[in-house]
């Protein structure tokens, strides 16, 4: 690696660190202003608990979330300074092409992308889980019951479960029907008034149940007050909450999506969006770096200020576009894969056009 590459990479990472250090305190200050009343009204909360159990994970989550934006602004900033100090002109005078100049930027963006991929798929979900635990423990004092009605699940190739209603916060269902088939023939059916999840041993308790075994010549009926049994699903499988997808590490989320498909869950697009954006967002590091270098590698009359203004505008357009496509991608029947990657495709085309323009100058 040349001295020039080391010089640019040093500028690359030091500028990125500086932008993150500038952005994070602003985010923390805004969050404190929104939550200070809740913090003060909880007598069991101490300063150390807030820092350790909340803001430690806040920094991890939001630093990673704003990493592409910080990367873009950092590259615009220090590349503009290189151009204004005529350092890039000196590089071109030394017969260094624009393509060669991009080499250390590519190495830097690759490092950031790999780091962000690891964070998105494995570390950030754990921090999101800690957020939920903190909120439920200290801030969320009242939980309104949430009801789901007319539920049906395919628990396997031969097992089906039907419920009239399910209370989310109590993990309790009513009017239960469970059917087990051998090929197309019904083997037995269980009817129960209620179903209750027992988290301690991962079983379900059926109350006032009737179990009917179906034979060729006769049926056998079993009636009881209670029966503990195991079903191939968890209560969280019955409903979608945004935080549930965000709390799962990617292998768990991928397994959950496939398992839900087998159970006949129709709309899993919100989960797919969460899984796909964990890869699409880090990939944007390459695109945003290319755009930033192409915009800032030439000396302009407005200097660094005009480049930063243009860069901030493009960055926020990208973020706004990305949020819109995520919402649209979560709608039932939407082309999730296409919509999640659409911002990268559009801005990738912009990056190619800017690259061609910059390389010809």
C-alpha positions in Angstrom: 0.0 0.0 0.0 1.4 3.4 -1.0 1.9 6.3 1.3 -0.9 8.1 -0.5 -3.3 5.3 0.2 -2.4 5.3 3.9 -2.8 9.1 4.0 -6.3 9.0 2.4 -7.4 6.1 4.6 -6.2 8.0 7.7 -8.3 11.0 6.6 -11.2 8.7 5.7 -11.5 7.0 9.2 -10.6 10.1 11.3 -13.2 12.2 9.5 -15.8 9.4 9.9 -15.1 9.2 13.6 -15.4 12.9 14.0 -18.7 13.1 12.2 -20.1 10.2 14.4 -18.8 12.0 17.5 -20.6 15.1 16.4 -23.9 13.4 15.5 -24.3 11.1 18.5 -24.4 13.8 21.2 -27.1 15.6 19.2 -29.1 12.3 19.1 -28.6 11.7 22.8 -29.6 15.2 23.7 -32.8 14.9 21.7 -33.7 11.5 23.2 -33.0 12.8 26.7 -35.3 15.8 26.2 -38.1 13.4 25.1 -37.6 10.9 27.9 -36.5 13.0 30.9 -40.0 13.1 32.5 -40.3 9.3 32.4 -36.8 8.9 33.8 -37.5 11.3 36.7 -40.9 9.7 37.5 -39.4 6.2 37.9 -37.9 6.0 41.5 -36.0 2.8 40.8 -34.0 4.3 38.0 -30.5 5.5 38.7 -28.0 7.4 36.5 -25.9 4.3 36.2 -28.8 2.1 35.1 -29.9 4.6 32.5 -26.3 4.8 31.1 -25.6 1.0 31.3 -29.0 -0.4 30.3 -30.2 2.3 27.9 -27.7 4.7 26.4 -25.0 2.1 26.0 -27.3 0.3 23.5 -28.7 3.6 22.2 -25.1 4.5 21.0 -24.6 1.1 19.4 -27.9 1.2 17.6 -28.0 4.8 16.4 -24.3 5.0 15.5 -24.7 2.0 13.2 -28.0 3.4 11.8 -26.4 6.7 10.9 -23.1 5.2 9.7 -23.9 5.5 6.0 -24.9 9.1 6.4 -21.9 9.9 8.5 -19.7 8.1 6.0 -21.1 10.2 3.1 -20.6 13.5 5.0 -17.1 12.5 6.1 -16.0 11.7 2.6 -17.6 14.9 1.2 -15.9 16.9 3.9 -12.3 15.6 3.7 -12.3 15.2 -0.1 -13.4 18.8 -0.5 -10.6 19.9 1.8 -8.1 17.8 -0.4 -9.5 19.6 -3.5 -9.4 23.0 -2.0 -5.8 22.5 -0.8 -5.0 21.5 -4.5 -3.8 18.1 -3.2 -5.9 16.3 -5.7 -4.5 18.4 -8.5 -1.0 17.5 -7.3 -2.1 13.8 -7.5 -3.3 14.2 -11.0 0.0 16.0 -11.9 1.8 12.9 -10.6 -0.1 10.8 -13.2 -2.5 9.3 -10.7 -5.8 8.6 -12.4 -9.2 9.1 -10.9 -9.7 5.3 -10.9 -6.5 4.9 -8.9 -7.5 7.7 -6.6 -10.7 5.7 -5.8 -8.7 2.7 -4.5 -8.2 3.8 -0.9 -11.8 5.1 -0.8 -13.0 1.6 -1.9 -10.9 -0.1 0.8 -12.4 2.3 3.4 -16.0 1.8 2.3 -15.5 -2.0 2.2 -14.2 -1.9 5.8 -17.2 0.1 6.8 -19.6 -2.1 4.9 -18.3 -5.3 6.5 -18.4 -3.8 10.0 -22.0 -2.5 9.4 -23.1 -5.9 8.1 -21.8 -7.7 11.2 -23.5 -5.1 13.4 -26.8 -5.2 11.6 -27.1 -8.9 11.6 -25.8 -9.8 15.0 -25.1 -6.9 17.5 -27.9 -4.4 16.9 -30.7 -7.0 17.3 -29.3 -7.7 20.8 -29.3 -3.9 21.6 -32.9 -3.7 20.4 -33.9 -6.4 22.7 -32.2 -4.6 25.6 -34.2 -1.5 24.6 -37.4 -3.5 24.9 -36.5 -5.0 28.3 -35.6 -1.5 29.6 -38.9 0.0 28.4 -41.0 -2.8 29.8 -39.2 -2.8 33.1 -39.0 0.9 33.8 -41.1 3.0 31.4 -44.2 1.0 30.2 -46.4 0.9 33.3 -49.7 0.0 31.6 -50.3 -2.6 28.9 -53.6 -2.6 27.0 -54.8 -6.0 26.0 -54.4 -6.6 22.3 -56.8 -9.1 20.7 -56.4 -11.2 17.6 -59.4 -12.9 16.1 -60.1 -15.8 13.7 -56.6 -17.3 13.7 -55.5 -20.3 11.7 -52.1 -21.9 11.7 -50.6 -24.8 9.8 -48.1 -26.3 12.4 -46.8 -28.9 10.1 -47.8 -31.0 7.1 -50.6 -32.7 9.0 -51.4 -30.4 11.9 -53.8 -27.4 11.9 -54.8 -25.0 14.7 -57.8 -22.7 14.8 -58.6 -20.1 17.4 -61.6 -17.7 17.7 -59.5 -15.1 19.6 -56.1 -14.6 21.2 -55.2 -12.1 23.9 -51.6 -11.1 23.3 -50.6 -9.7 26.7 -52.1 -12.7 28.5 -51.0 -15.3 26.0 -54.5 -16.8 26.2 -56.7 -18.1 23.4 -60.3 -19.1 23.3 -62.5 -21.5 21.3 -59.6 -23.8 20.3 -59.7 -26.5 17.6 -56.6 -28.6 16.8 -56.7 -31.2 14.0 -54.1 -33.9 13.2 -54.3 -35.8 9.8 -52.8 -38.9 8.4 -52.5 -38.0 4.7 -56.1 -36.7 4.0 -57.7 -38.7 6.8 -58.5 -37.0 10.1 -56.9 -39.0 13.0 -58.0 -36.9 16.0 -59.4 -33.5 16.8 -59.1 -31.5 20.1 -61.6 -28.9 21.1 -61.0 -26.7 24.1 -62.6 -23.6 25.7 -59.2 -21.9 26.4 -55.5 -22.2 25.7 -52.8 -20.7 28.0 -49.1 -20.5 27.3 -46.8 -21.6 30.1 -43.5 -19.9 29.5 -41.6 -21.9 32.2 -41.8 -25.3 30.4 -42.9 -24.1 26.9 -46.2 -26.0 27.0 -49.9 -25.0 26.5 -52.6 -25.7 29.0 -56.0 -26.6 27.5 -59.1 -26.1 29.7 -62.4 -27.9 29.3 -61.2 -30.0 26.4 -62.7 -32.7 24.3 -60.4 -35.1 22.3 -62.0 -37.2 19.6 -60.0 -40.1 18.0 -61.4 -41.0 14.6 -61.3 -44.7 13.7 -62.8 -46.6 10.7 -65.6 -48.2 12.6 -66.0 -46.1 15.7 -64.8 -43.0 17.4 -63.3 -42.6 20.9 -64.0 -39.4 22.9 -61.9 -38.2 25.8 -63.1 -35.4 28.0 -61.2 -33.5 30.7 -60.8 -30.3 32.7 -57.2 -29.6 31.9 -54.5 -31.0 29.6 -50.9 -29.8 29.1 -49.6 -30.3 25.6 -46.9 -29.1 23.2 -47.7 -27.2 19.9 -45.2 -26.3 17.3 -45.5 -22.5 17.7 -44.8 -19.7 20.1 -47.4 -17.0 21.0 -45.2 -14.4 19.2 -45.7 -16.3 16.0 -49.4 -15.3 16.0 -48.8 -11.6 15.5 -46.4 -9.1 14.1 -44.8 -6.4 16.2 -42.0 -4.3 14.7 -39.8 -4.7 17.7 -39.9 -8.6 17.4 -38.3 -8.6 14.0 -35.7 -6.1 15.1 -34.8 -8.2 18.2 -34.0 -11.3 16.2 -30.5 -12.0 14.9 -30.6 -12.6 11.2 -30.3 -16.5 11.3 -33.2 -16.5 13.8 -35.2 -14.1 11.6 -34.5 -16.1 8.5 -35.6 -19.3 10.2 -38.7 -17.6 11.6 -39.8 -16.4 8.1 -39.4 -19.8 6.6 -41.2 -21.5 9.5 -44.1 -18.9 9.3 -44.4 -19.7 5.6 -44.9 -23.4 6.4 -47.5 -22.5 8.9 -49.5 -20.6 6.4 -48.9 -17.0 7.6 -49.8 -14.9 4.6 -48.1 -11.5 5.0 -44.4 -11.7 6.1 -43.2 -8.7 4.1 -42.5 -6.6 7.2 -40.1 -9.3 8.5 -38.6 -9.6 5.0 -38.0 -5.8 4.9 -36.2 -6.0 8.2 -34.0 -8.8 7.1 -33.2 -7.4 3.6 -32.4 -3.8 4.8 -29.7 -5.3 7.1 -27.7 -6.0 4.0 -28.9 -3.2 1.7 -28.0 -0.4 4.1 -24.3 -1.5 4.5 -24.1 -2.0 0.7 -25.0 1.7 0.3 -21.5 2.6 1.7 -20.0 1.9 -1.7 -22.6 3.9 -3.5 -22.5 6.9 -1.2 -18.7 6.9 -1.2 -18.6 7.0 -5.0 -21.1 9.9 -5.1 -19.2 11.8 -2.4 -15.9 11.5 -4.1 -17.3 12.4 -7.6 -19.0 15.5 -6.1 -16.1 16.7 -4.1 -12.9 15.8 -6.0 -13.0 19.1 -8.0 -12.3 22.5 -6.5 -15.4 24.7 -6.5 -15.9 28.4 -5.9 -18.1 27.7 -2.9 -15.4 25.5 -1.3 -16.2 22.9 1.3 -19.5 24.6 2.3 -21.2 24.1 -1.1 -20.1 20.5 -1.3 -21.4 19.8 2.2 -24.7 21.5 1.4 -25.2 19.4 -1.7 -24.0 16.3 0.2 -26.5 16.8 3.0 -29.3 17.3 0.5 -28.5 14.1 -1.4 -28.1 12.1 1.9 -31.5 13.2 3.2 -33.2 12.4 -0.1 -31.6 9.0 0.0 -32.8 8.4 3.6 -36.3 9.7 2.8 -36.5 7.5 -0.3 -35.3 4.5 1.7 -37.9 5.0 4.4 -40.7 5.2 1.8 -39.7 2.0 0.0 -39.4 0.2 3.4 -43.0 1.1 4.2 -44.2 0.2 0.7 -42.3 -3.1 0.9 -44.1 -4.1 4.1 -47.5 -3.9 2.4 -49.1 -7.3 1.6 -48.5 -8.2 -2.0 -45.6 -5.8 -2.5 -42.4 -6.7 -4.3 -40.3 -6.6 -1.2 -36.9 -7.5 -2.6 -37.2 -4.9 -5.4 -38.5 -2.1 -3.2 -35.9 -2.6 -0.4 -33.0 -2.5 -3.0 -34.7 0.3 -5.2 -32.9 3.2 -3.4 -29.5 1.5 -3.9 -30.3 0.9 -7.6 -31.4 4.5 -8.2 -28.5 6.1 -6.4 -26.2 3.4 -7.9 -27.1 4.8 -11.4 -26.5 8.3 -10.1 -23.1 7.2 -8.7 -22.1 5.8 -12.1 -23.2 9.0 -14.0 -21.2 11.1 -11.5 -18.2 8.8 -11.8 -18.1 9.0 -15.5 -18.4 12.8 -15.4 -15.7 13.1 -12.8 -13.3 10.7 -14.5 -13.4 12.7 -17.8 -12.5 16.0 -16.2 
